[in-house]
Amino acid sequence: MSTKAERTTAYIIETVAPVFNKHGYIGTSMSDLTEATGLTKGALYGNFENKEALALSAFEYNSKILLNALDDVFSVSGTSLDKLANLTNFYKKYDVFTLPMGGCPVLNVGVDAQHNNKLLAAAARETIKEIEGKIALVLENGVNKEEIKIPVTPLQFAKQLYTMIQGAIAMSTITSDRKYLLNTITYLEVLIKREL
């Protein structure tokens, strides 16, 4: 059983995670955070050293939700192609999945923090590497089981695949048109069947 302080800290992180993700580190004010949580500035700083620590915890919270969802995506039984099909199905609904988070945490935080928060930018890069690694592992297992053949290393293919997915997420987000996401993922499904 968790303590009251642990529950308060968890409540703060869960509540402010979508706020930071939507508005960015610079764009989120302390009044935004106190309004969202219903807590005073002192209560927030009683649980976190500073705004940067809170923002990092909020990103890690959203990142964990995403990484756990991808673990579920890849936990399906079947071949590596089945797992990749499950991945593309997940990303077809990614905008809906990330709605409670305030959008894609990798895209939002990765771009927002690039020039104003080195810790957040580094955390976003680590999440990207972890996602690419998960995809690469599926590909590597598929190659080893002779289910698929790829023209490059599994990690290189995973990076290319994830780059296309993130590009689609970016375009869909910027234009508020989910067709960018759906059309790109549909194209990736064709590409995977053709290339692998």
C-alpha positions in Angstrom: 0.0 0.0 0.0 1.4 3.4 -0.9 1.7 6.3 1.4 -0.3 9.5 1.1 2.8 11.3 -0.2 3.3 8.7 -2.9 -0.4 8.9 -3.9 -0.1 12.7 -4.1 3.0 12.5 -6.3 1.4 9.9 -8.6 -1.8 12.1 -8.8 0.3 15.2 -9.7 2.2 13.3 -12.4 -0.9 11.8 -13.9 -2.7 15.1 -13.9 0.0 17.3 -15.3 1.4 14.8 -17.9 -1.2 15.8 -20.6 -0.8 19.5 -19.8 2.9 19.4 -20.4 2.5 17.3 -23.4 0.0 19.7 -25.0 1.6 23.0 -24.1 5.2 22.1 -23.9 7.8 22.8 -21.2 8.0 26.5 -21.8 4.3 26.9 -22.7 3.2 25.4 -19.4 3.0 27.8 -16.5 2.9 27.0 -12.8 -0.7 28.4 -12.8 -1.6 25.8 -15.5 -0.3 23.1 -13.2 -2.0 24.4 -10.0 -5.2 24.8 -11.9 -5.1 21.3 -13.3 -4.2 19.7 -10.0 -6.1 21.9 -7.6 -2.9 22.1 -5.5 -0.9 25.1 -4.5 2.5 25.9 -6.0 4.0 25.0 -2.6 2.4 21.6 -2.7 3.7 21.0 -6.2 7.2 22.0 -5.2 6.9 20.0 -2.0 6.7 16.9 -4.2 9.1 18.0 -7.0 12.4 19.9 -6.9 11.4 22.2 -9.7 9.3 22.5 -12.9 12.0 20.6 -14.9 11.8 17.6 -12.6 8.0 17.6 -12.8 8.1 17.9 -16.6 10.5 15.0 -16.8 8.4 12.8 -14.6 5.3 13.7 -16.7 7.1 12.7 -19.9 8.3 9.5 -18.3 4.8 8.7 -17.3 3.4 9.2 -20.8 6.4 7.4 -22.3 5.8 4.4 -20.0 2.1 4.2 -21.2 3.3 4.2 -24.8 6.1 1.6 -24.2 3.7 -0.7 -22.3 1.2 -0.5 -25.1 3.9 -1.5 -27.6 4.9 -4.4 -25.4 1.2 -5.5 -25.6 1.2 -5.0 -29.4 4.2 -7.3 -29.7 3.1 -9.9 -27.2 0.6 -11.4 -29.7 1.3 -14.9 -30.6 2.2 -15.6 -34.2 4.9 -14.8 -36.7 7.0 -11.6 -36.9 4.6 -10.5 -39.7 1.7 -11.0 -37.4 3.4 -8.8 -34.8 4.2 -6.1 -37.5 0.6 -6.2 -38.6 -0.5 -5.7 -35.0 2.0 -2.7 -34.9 0.4 -1.1 -38.0 -3.1 -1.6 -36.6 -2.0 0.1 -33.3 -0.6 3.1 -35.2 -3.8 3.4 -37.3 -5.5 4.4 -34.1 -2.6 6.1 -32.5 -4.2 9.6 -32.5 -7.1 8.2 -30.5 -4.7 6.3 -28.2 -2.6 9.4 -27.5 -5.6 11.8 -27.1 -5.8 11.4 -23.3 -2.0 12.1 -23.2 -2.4 15.3 -25.1 -0.9 13.9 -28.3 2.2 11.9 -29.2 4.7 12.4 -26.3 7.6 11.5 -28.6 6.7 14.1 -31.2 5.5 16.8 -28.8 8.2 16.6 -26.2 11.0 15.7 -28.7 10.3 18.8 -30.8 9.4 21.2 -27.9 12.4 20.3 -25.7 15.0 20.3 -28.5 16.3 23.8 -27.8 15.1 24.5 -24.3 15.4 21.5 -22.1 18.3 19.1 -22.6 17.0 16.5 -20.1 13.6 16.2 -21.7 15.1 16.1 -25.2 17.5 13.3 -24.1 14.5 11.4 -22.6 12.6 11.7 -25.8 15.6 10.4 -27.8 15.9 7.4 -25.3 12.2 6.6 -25.9 12.8 6.6 -29.6 15.7 4.3 -29.3 13.7 2.0 -27.1 10.8 1.9 -29.6 13.2 1.2 -32.5 14.8 -1.5 -30.5 11.4 -3.2 -29.9 10.7 -3.2 -33.6 14.2 -4.4 -34.4 13.9 -7.3 -32.1 10.7 -8.4 -33.8 12.5 -8.1 -37.2 15.6 -10.0 -35.9 13.5 -12.8 -34.5 11.7 -13.0 -37.9 15.0 -13.2 -39.8 16.3 -15.8 -37.4 13.2 -18.0 -37.8 13.4 -17.4 -41.6 9.9 -15.9 -41.6 11.2 -12.7 -43.3 14.1 -11.4 -45.2 15.2 -7.8 -45.1 17.7 -6.0 -47.3 19.3 -4.1 -44.3 20.0 -4.8 -40.6 16.9 -5.2 -38.4 17.8 -2.0 -36.5 18.2 0.0 -39.8 14.9 -1.3 -41.1 13.2 -0.5 -37.7 14.6 3.0 -37.8 13.3 3.6 -41.3 9.9 2.1 -40.4 9.6 4.2 -37.3 10.7 7.4 -39.1 7.8 6.9 -41.6 5.4 6.3 -38.7 6.6 9.4 -36.8 6.5 11.5 -40.0 2.9 10.5 -40.5 2.1 11.3 -36.9 3.7 14.7 -37.4 1.8 15.5 -40.6 -1.4 14.3 -39.1 -0.9 16.4 -36.0 0.2 19.6 -37.8 -2.6 19.5 -40.4 -5.3 18.0 -38.1 -6.0 15.5 -40.8 -5.7 11.9 -39.8 -5.6 10.8 -43.4 -1.9 11.4 -43.3 -1.6 8.8 -40.6 -4.0 6.3 -42.1 -2.7 6.5 -45.6 1.0 6.2 -44.5 0.3 3.2 -42.3 -1.7 1.6 -45.1 1.3 2.2 -47.4 3.6 0.7 -44.8 1.4 -2.5 -44.6 1.9 -2.9 -48.4 5.6 -2.2 -48.1 6.1 -4.7 -45.3 4.3 -7.4 -47.3 6.3 -6.6 -50.4 9.7 -6.1 -48.9 9.6 -8.8 -46.2 
